[in-house]
Amino acid sequence: CFTKIAKLARASLKQSQFFGCAALRNSTRFIQYATKTNKLPSFKILTEHYWIKGENVFFFGINIDTDNKVANFVILKKSQKNLKKHYTMISGILLQNQLNNKTITEQIISHYKNSNYSIRKRIYNQNNRPSKFIISPPKIVIGFLSKKDHVEKNAMLNELRSKKIPIEAVFAGDFKEVIKKEYGKALGDNYFVSKKDIYENLFNLYNQKRFIIDDKISFKDNLKNELNSKIDFFKHTDQITNTFLQTVSYPLWFRENIKYKRSYSA
């Protein structure tokens, strides 16, 4: 009986459809099911009963002004529900230079190293080696609305990367297709994206109820009013709620459109 179950378990690991799941929630139940039915659980059974339903992963969205004096900073929590990604905006703050005697860069690094936004993740090896746990930090996505050269020459962006902080830089402009410029291993890349694509992605997620705003955010109602009115936050940047919508749109676009493998050391 054990040999039969072992073969079934090994066979399941070889099926690529299972690699997206994080881990077995309860190996005893898995073995009981396989013993009773003499077959592997279906993908639906695995995701709904045996495998962890997607861990919470944190994303930081940052929108820096051209003078590097102020930055909108949002925190997104991604979760998996019914095999679809869902996002909750849990924080939205304004970072100012020399706040508590820290530069904006130092404040970003402080949030990045905050253990509350990192997860302990088990990595499974496909070569029958023992699994191991790693600490998965949040993903940082910085958005820009400026000239193309300014994105790659931005002092704050380069300073963060020089300190081994991985940054995905998204430039919103009038592009017909996504242009990706690789920066360096484990330090993020630069993406040049249509403003329309970023804009529509945010409202699609909101209408599908896959993007929600936490009740604890003080200006939640203002954000919802702007979302319901479908305001063009790229044109109307005079109100702070619009700049925060612009800020949150960058990591949402990135996670929905860019397939990536996490690198854990630069």
Secondary structure as the mmCIF struct_conf table of DSSP 4:
data_model
#
loop_
_struct_conf.conf_type_id
_struct_conf.id
_struct_conf.beg_label_comp_id
_struct_conf.beg_label_asym_id
_struct_conf.beg_label_seq_id
_struct_conf.end_label_comp_id
_struct_conf.end_label_asym_id
_struct_conf.end_label_seq_id
HELX_RH_AL_P HELX_RH_AL_P1 PHE A 2 LEU A 13
TURN_TY1_P TURN_TY1_P1 LYS A 14 LYS A 14
HELX_RH_3T_P HELX_RH_3T_P1 SER A 16 PHE A 18
TURN_TY1_P TURN_TY1_P2 PHE A 19 GLY A 20
BEND BEND1 CYS A 21 CYS A 21
STRN STRN1 LEU A 24 LEU A 24
BEND BEND2 ARG A 25 ARG A 25
HELX_RH_AL_P HELX_RH_AL_P2 SER A 27 THR A 37
BEND BEND3 ASN A 38 LYS A 39
HELX_LH_PP_P HELX_LH_PP_P1 LEU A 40 SER A 42
HELX_RH_AL_P HELX_RH_AL_P3 PHE A 43 ILE A 45
HELX_RH_PI_P HELX_RH_PI_P1 LEU A 46 TYR A 50
STRN STRN2 TRP A 51 TRP A 51
STRN STRN3 VAL A 57 ILE A 64
TURN_TY1_P TURN_TY1_P3 THR A 66 ASP A 67
BEND BEND4 ASN A 68 LYS A 69
STRN STRN4 VAL A 70 LYS A 81
TURN_TY1_P TURN_TY1_P4 ASN A 82 LEU A 83
STRN STRN5 LYS A 84 GLN A 96
TURN_TY1_P TURN_TY1_P5 ASN A 97 GLN A 98
STRN STRN6 LEU A 99 LEU A 99
TURN_TY1_P TURN_TY1_P6 ASN A 100 ASN A 101
STRN STRN7 LYS A 102 LYS A 102
HELX_RH_AL_P HELX_RH_AL_P4 ILE A 104 TYR A 112
TURN_TY1_P TURN_TY1_P7 LYS A 113 LYS A 113
HELX_RH_3T_P HELX_RH_3T_P2 SER A 115 TYR A 117
STRN STRN8 ILE A 119 ILE A 123
TURN_TY1_P TURN_TY1_P8 GLN A 126 ASN A 127
BEND BEND5 ASN A 128 ASN A 128
HELX_LH_PP_P HELX_LH_PP_P2 ARG A 129 SER A 131
STRN STRN9 LYS A 132 SER A 136
HELX_LH_PP_P HELX_LH_PP_P3 PRO A 137 PRO A 138
STRN STRN10 LYS A 139 PHE A 144
BEND BEND6 SER A 146 SER A 146
HELX_RH_AL_P HELX_RH_AL_P5 LYS A 148 LYS A 153
HELX_RH_AL_P HELX_RH_AL_P6 ALA A 155 SER A 162
TURN_TY1_P TURN_TY1_P9 LYS A 163 LYS A 164
STRN STRN11 ILE A 167 GLY A 173
BEND BEND7 ASP A 174 ASP A 174
BEND BEND8 LYS A 176 GLU A 177
STRN STRN12 ILE A 179 GLU A 182
TURN_TY1_P TURN_TY1_P10 LYS A 185 ALA A 186
BEND BEND9 LEU A 187 LEU A 187
STRN STRN13 ASP A 189 SER A 194
HELX_RH_AL_P HELX_RH_AL_P7 LYS A 195 ASN A 207
TURN_TY1_P TURN_TY1_P11 GLN A 208 LYS A 209
STRN STRN14 PHE A 211 ILE A 213
TURN_TY1_P TURN_TY1_P12 ASP A 215 LYS A 216
TURN_TY1_P TURN_TY1_P13 SER A 218 PHE A 219
HELX_RH_AL_P HELX_RH_AL_P8 LYS A 220 ASN A 228
TURN_TY1_P TURN_TY1_P14 SER A 229 LYS A 230
TURN_TY1_P TURN_TY1_P15 PHE A 233 LYS A 235
BEND BEND10 ASP A 238 GLN A 239
HELX_RH_AL_P HELX_RH_AL_P9 ILE A 240 ASN A 257
#
